[in-house]
Structures are given as C-alpha cells and as structure tokens.
Amino acid sequence: MPDRTMARQVLLFIWFLSLSSSLGQVSYSIPEEMAKGSLVGNIAQDLGLDLKRLKSGKARIYTGDSAEYIELNKERGVLLIKERIDREALCGQTTPCALHFQITLENPMEFYSVTVEIVDVNDNAPVFAVKEIKFDISESSPTGAKFVLETAVDDDVGFNSVQSYSLHPADYFVLKTQDMPDGSKNVEMILQKPLDREKQEHISLLLTAVDGGDPQMSGTIPIIITVEDANDNAPVCFLPVYKTSVAENSSKGTVLTTVQASDADQGQNGKIEYHISKSSGGTTNLFEIDRNEGVLRLSGDIDYERVKHYQIDVQARDPGRHSDTCKVIVDVVDVNDNKPVINIMSKSNTLSEDSKPGTVVTMLNVQDSDSGENGKVQCSINDNIPFKLKSTNNNFFSLVTDSDLDRERESEYNISVTCADEGVPSLSSSVTLSLQISDVNDNAPVFDKSSYEASVQENNTPGLSIFTVRARDADFNQNARVSYILEDSSVNGVPVSSLVSVSADSGVIHAVRSFDYEQIKDFQFRIKAQDGGNPPLSSNVSVKIRIQDQNDNAPQVLYPVQSGASVVAEIVPRSADVGYLVTKVVAVDVDSGQNAWLSYKLQKATDRALFEVGLQNGEIRTVRQVTDKDAVKQRLTVVVEDNGQPSRSATVNVNVAVADSFPEVLSEFTDFPQDKDYNDNLTFYLVLALAVVSFLFIVSIIAILSVKCYRWRRERMFYKSGANLPVIPYYPPLYADVGGTGTLQHVYNYEVCRTTDSRKSDLKYGRPCSESIISLDTSGTQTLTLAQRGKQISEEFDDQQKPPSADWRFTQNQRPGPSGSFKFQSTNVRWTPPSRLRAAATPEVAVGTGPWPNPPTEAEQLQALMAAANEVSEATNTLGPGTMGLSTRYSPQFTLQHVPDYRQNVYIPGSTATLTSNQQQPQQALPPPQVAAATAVAQPEPPKAAQTPASKKKSTKKEKK
C-alpha cells in the first residue's frame, strides 16, 4: 500500500511537470507537512537560467500579500521549503491546493510564474461534531425505520477523507451510507428488528468513521437510544435540495429560502421542528432558521472573495425524534466591492537621462478580488510624460520609457498610476511613483556673451581685477562645476599669461603687470570654460582688452634741439614786419586723444612785447615792428603743455638774435652764458655741503673731548703707579718721529688735481716712508716693533685711502665738449689754502717737512681743527655759478650739464691768474715746481710716494705748461 501511494505521487508530479512545460510556466507538486529546508525543485535548471544570472539579477520571490512558504537559494538555484505547509489551513476543502508566486529578475527586469501544488497527506482523523448521539425511538417504530446519524468531519480531502462507517453492536440497527452529489456521505441507521421497550429500554451503540489514508485513521461517537412508545412516522422534506442565491453585501436578516417538511402523525407527534445540522461547519454562524416555520435567514457577513457558495443541512424533526434532512445550497453573488490593489514588484528610484526608449522603470502587479467584469482592470498614467504602461501578462504591467529623457528639462517625475475595474460603479486606486533623473555630462558650459570686451587704465596696479567672465552649465553637481582656463597665445611675441590671469573658480580676470598704452593699445586672448564631467566638455570665448590712455608722458620738443655744447640762435632782421615767422617750436606727445593735444605758451622772454607764440601751432612770430632799440640777444622760454588731467608740460629755450648780419650775431653771442641745469640745484648742494661739514665738526669736537678724558684718566693712572713704569719719550698721539733727533719733522707731499673750470682742488697725501717709526700703543703698556707698526700702518692706510682706480681718465666720449654724459664720485674732497700747505692728521699722510718745537697742547689741536673748518667754509663761499670741482674718478653716468666747458673763464683758488678760452692771451700757471723744490732743499727728502694716475696726469700738465 505505501509503495502504491508513493508511485501515484511520483506519477502525479511528472504529470504536473509536463503540463507546466506545455503551458510555458514551471509547476511543482509536493506533499504537505514537508520539513523546513526541504527541496522543492531546481528552478535554475527548469527555467534554463545560469546561477550568475540569478545573482546579478537579484532574483527574488514575489508572492504579493500572501505568506512566503517557499524561498529561493540563489547559490544553488533551487527552491526550498521556508515554512511548514498545512494544506488544510491553506486551502481547506478546496482542491487542488496550490501556491502561486513569481520569480523576478533585474537588469534587465524579468519574471517567471511558478506553481507549487500541495498534495494532501493523511494527517487528520475523522472527528464528530458532538460527543454523543441520543435517540428516543418509539417501540412502535417499524422495521426499516431510518435514523440519520451525525457524519464525521475529516479535514483531509480525496482518498484521505472519511470513506466508511461501522456500527457496533449490530443487533437492532444496521448502517446505510449514501453518497451525496457534493461528494459527502449521508449515514443512516436502519432498524432491522422491532424494538421492545419491556425487554430493553436503553440501547448503547458505537459509531466508527474510517478514512482511506495510509495509515488509516478513525473516529468514534457513542449512540444512546431510549425506546419510547408509539410515534411511528417521521417528517418528510418536500425537496431534498433547495437552491438560493444572495448578494455578498446583503444585510443581516435577509431571507434566503423556506424549508418545508410534512409528518403523517397527528397531534404532538406530528409537530415538526427545523434545525441546521452542526455538520455544516461554520455555516451556523452565518445562517439561522426558524424552528417552527423553516425560514432560512442571513445572520452574518458573507464575502464572495472568501466563499463563493454554501451548503446547509436542515433537519426536520418531530417530537418523536423522527427526522428527515434536506440540503440548502446558497450561491453568493459577487458585487463590485473591492478596489484594485496595486503591488510594486520592482522599482527604480533613479534613471539616467541617457536611457534608451523602452527601458523598464517599474514592474507592477494589479489584483482585484472581484470576479467577471468587476475583476477586469485597466491601468493608465498621467499624460505628457515620456513614459508608458506596457501590459506584459494578465494583471502585470511594466512602466517603460517612451522617448528620450533630458534632466535639464525635467529632473524629476511624479508618475501617477491609476488602475480601475470595469464594475458598475467602477472602483479605482492609484499610486504615485517618484523618479529622479540622474545627470549625464551632455551640456558644455555656455558663456553669457559670445565675446567680451573691457577696458583698463594704463599704469594700473598689478593684480587689478579687470572684469569677470561667466559661463553656465545646464548639467548638475560635478558636471556643472565650471573652471576657467586661459588658453595659450602670444601678444606681440609675449605670452598672454604674462599680461593677464584668470581665476579658475570665479572667472575674474586680473592684470598680471602694469600696462603701458604707448607700448600696447589692445590685445585679444581666449578663455576656455571647462566643466567637471567625465569626459569634460568645454567652450571658449574671445576677450578683448583695451588699454585706456593716461596722461603719463610729458610733451617732447623736437625743434629747436637743446644742446649745452653750442648756442643755437634764430636770426630776425631788424626790418622784420609784424607777424614775421621767427621759428616754430615742434613738439609731440606719445599719449593719445586729448592727452596729446598740445598748446604753446610764452613763459619768459627778454622782451614780451616783441614776440608771441601760436597757441596751437607753436609758431613764434613778432608782435610789433622790430626797432633799433631792441636788444640783439633775445631769450624766449616756451612752455609746451598737453590737455591731460593733470596736464604735463615741457619747456624749451629759444635764442633769438635781432641783427641784420652774421658777424654782428657772432660777436654778440661769443660770451653768451651757457644754460646749465645744475645751476638751479646749486643752492641745494651748497646747503647740503655746509650741513655735512657742520656735522663732521660736531663729531670731531665730541671725539677730541672723549680722547682728552681718556688720556687724562690714563695719565692719572701712570702718576699713581710710581717710578716702576719704564720711561718712554713723549710723542704726540698718532704722530711719529722720523728724524731720530727728538723733534718731529713733518714733510707734506701734495698732489693737486685741477680742472680749468673748477674752483675746487683735490689733495692727495703721499705715504711717509720713514725707516724708523716708534708708536705708543693706546693702552700705554706696549711698544710696537718697526715691522708690526709698518704692518698696522699699511692696513690702516689701505682701509682709509684707497688708490684711485685706472678709470679716472675721460674717455673720448666723456671729454668736455658738446656731447657726452658724465658723473663724478669722490670720497675725499679737500680745499687747499693759498699757501698750498696743510698739516696731515695721521702718520699715514704725513711726511716730515719741518720741526714741531713742542708737543701740541690740546688747545692748539682744537685751534688747528677750527682753522681747518674756517678754510673749508671760506672755500665754500667763494664758489660761484659754473664752477665745480672734479675728483680723480669719473663715472660714465655723469650728465652733460655737469661737464665744464674749457671755453669759459676759470679761476684758480689762491692765485690771481685767470684762464680764458682766448688762446692768444698768455695763461698764468701755478708757481713752477722749481720754487717748491727750492723750499724743500733744506729738508731731508723722504722717499717719494708711489705715483697714482692722478699724480701722473698732474705732472704731465705741468710739463706742458
């Protein structure tokens, strides 16, 4: 028997598999009560899917609102039991009992329908609704009298339900089983032998119900019979089956039908009562019947979606417990009382804007529990959106894209899905799906203008913000982040990056350097705007910068040419009429616009009433008739002024000669004073020199006082120390004895460098070359040797008096004349008194020329210092215009106006001789060298100091003279 049952189940399973394959879906059959984790089937193999596809597609089971009894193992691709399945709790008496669910996949979205049939297992025994059955049977009951028994209820179905009944003992009664049209059994107990109350008043029987399962299961109920007297007719129903229908939304108390029965007995024995059999299951709570009238009414709420029809067993019984049973079948009529239920099987919250038409966004399952037209559902979405609903299967819909998407036009969609049934009235439900459109870098930055043009004043500050370019990107987030880049280019051979820079974030254009309108008036470059997408998109724009002119250049006079080397004069004949054109001042201004508009004005003139200057053309014309009284030499100063704000100007001096012949002009202009630019600043230089000399004088006074205090303290220390100190001959501080006789003979060696146009002289002192030098150490405790003192003197001399460099001479371009530029440098400028003798202050510059009878006192030293300052002051006061001393060194930067002109008179300090430019007049020179040599005959001649270029130059000049 077990083998036969197992074979039947295997055949049934194979039949379901073949049936599912033919229908295009997968079906399985399993017995109920399987253990958790038991194998249902290999779904991957049956659907022809790869295990990788199950994992990548995120396969899952969709059951709607139903409980999940089956789970999917994606690693093995099999279906397993998730929860124990009780077929009776799941389907009740409905056969076949099956689980329906779908397996969904993503990327791309797919789903498959799976049906799992639950096969019944004999796990429930027959059960009677009551504990015992009691009958009151009249003894007059005829043989063959029927007594209907309560049937047993078995939750199993099919062969596992109740199959047979047995009654023990069977002395008076036998059982008769009758199959009903609905598949149930009607059990009757038939009297086979008359009863005799006097023999046996109570009879006890046992009714057993047996099912057909393996193993068999059974249920029993005791029957207690009380034998009564006489009521030998049982009620008889008019109809064995009553049929009626009721709408599912009918109210309580609605009359369904009336059951009628008749009893041939009279009186009390013929009175019939109607009862709903308890074997009808849960119908006793939904229906009620009038005991006396047999009217069947609705007493509860019925739902077509739960139970579509009911079978009610109604018993008609008389007081003698005789009864007859009739069946009432109630069909529930469906009413459109359920809205469609929208279930989202799979949903995408974001969608890329470059998705192709037909891309699945959401998968929906719509269910309506109503039937017929009430259960037919139509779904729609709102208009004017690039989506559509596509029906893929019965009550399954896919929301797909219908056209191209553009996030910049619409970044978010709220899609309303409305599903309505076809009932009357129609019921509907809706759900709103929010879908974000993700950005793709499909838009390049766009500048606000097709080109930019800006202006900036010249002479701007480097780093000045000129203006800002702005580009916008319609994309989102990183794709819309715009960076500004200056494209490489050149302007007049110069990289544009050396002119301007652009801020990568803000687009602000800065000037890298100061612009000069005279060098560059405008320039163009290109700026690229690039977004942060991948790959990045970019666009560029042309930018033109115009340099605005500022009045930063003074007018330049082209004619007449100004030269300090020669005198240029315009000749005006004395016969010139009014308006005679003397000359024309020509000037230019490198600025532009009104900054270059020039006007000419006469600033100074020897005779303002004689000349005038054209305001616009610069022409110098006579205002009146020239007369004999007018001076020959006329000097005009013309101011050339531009029209800028503030205005700039330049001046030019015009020499005009009012004469009729050239010799007259030449004789008058021979001694024409030269215009030297440094004359204007001469007062400043004199004041500065006086301040410097005064400062040095004060410093010297302070130094002498400090030395005096120091010596006074040191002498007191010597006096207190007694006779233990060695006796050292006294020498004035910083002086040396060169004769060895106890007296200080000083020889002064002068080198004088003069120019014929200078009233200053420079003295250079030669180094003494004494063989014996004794010096007192400043500490008073040590006497230096000759070698040590010579080394110290050499070092001090090198530090204090550097030998003149070889570049002291004028080059050909630097010689005094009409051209060339010069600049002088001097570290020692000394004034020579008329006696041309000056005491040296240090041994390094002193050579013995005479005895000093006694050591000088401090008062004598102070008096000598003040005399030197007076000499310098007198020399400064004697300086006049056009005289300036030159040192032994010249620099190429010395300007033209500082170079003396040999044609002018030269005054030599300390001498009455005057040098002039007239070569016919004899020049008086300095006293000849022989006189100086005769003065020094009585003195021992020390070794001569090394000759410098200045001394060589001086000796050469003396020889020539």
Order of alpha helices (4+ residues) and beta strands (2+ residues): alpha-beta-beta-alpha-alpha-beta-beta-beta-alpha-beta-beta-beta-beta-beta-beta-beta-beta-beta-beta-beta-beta-beta-beta-beta-beta-beta-beta-beta-beta-beta-beta-beta-beta-beta-beta-beta-beta-beta-beta-beta-beta-beta-beta-beta-beta-beta-beta-beta-beta-beta-beta-beta-beta-beta-beta-alpha-alpha-beta-beta-beta-alpha-beta-beta-alpha-beta-beta-beta-alpha-alpha
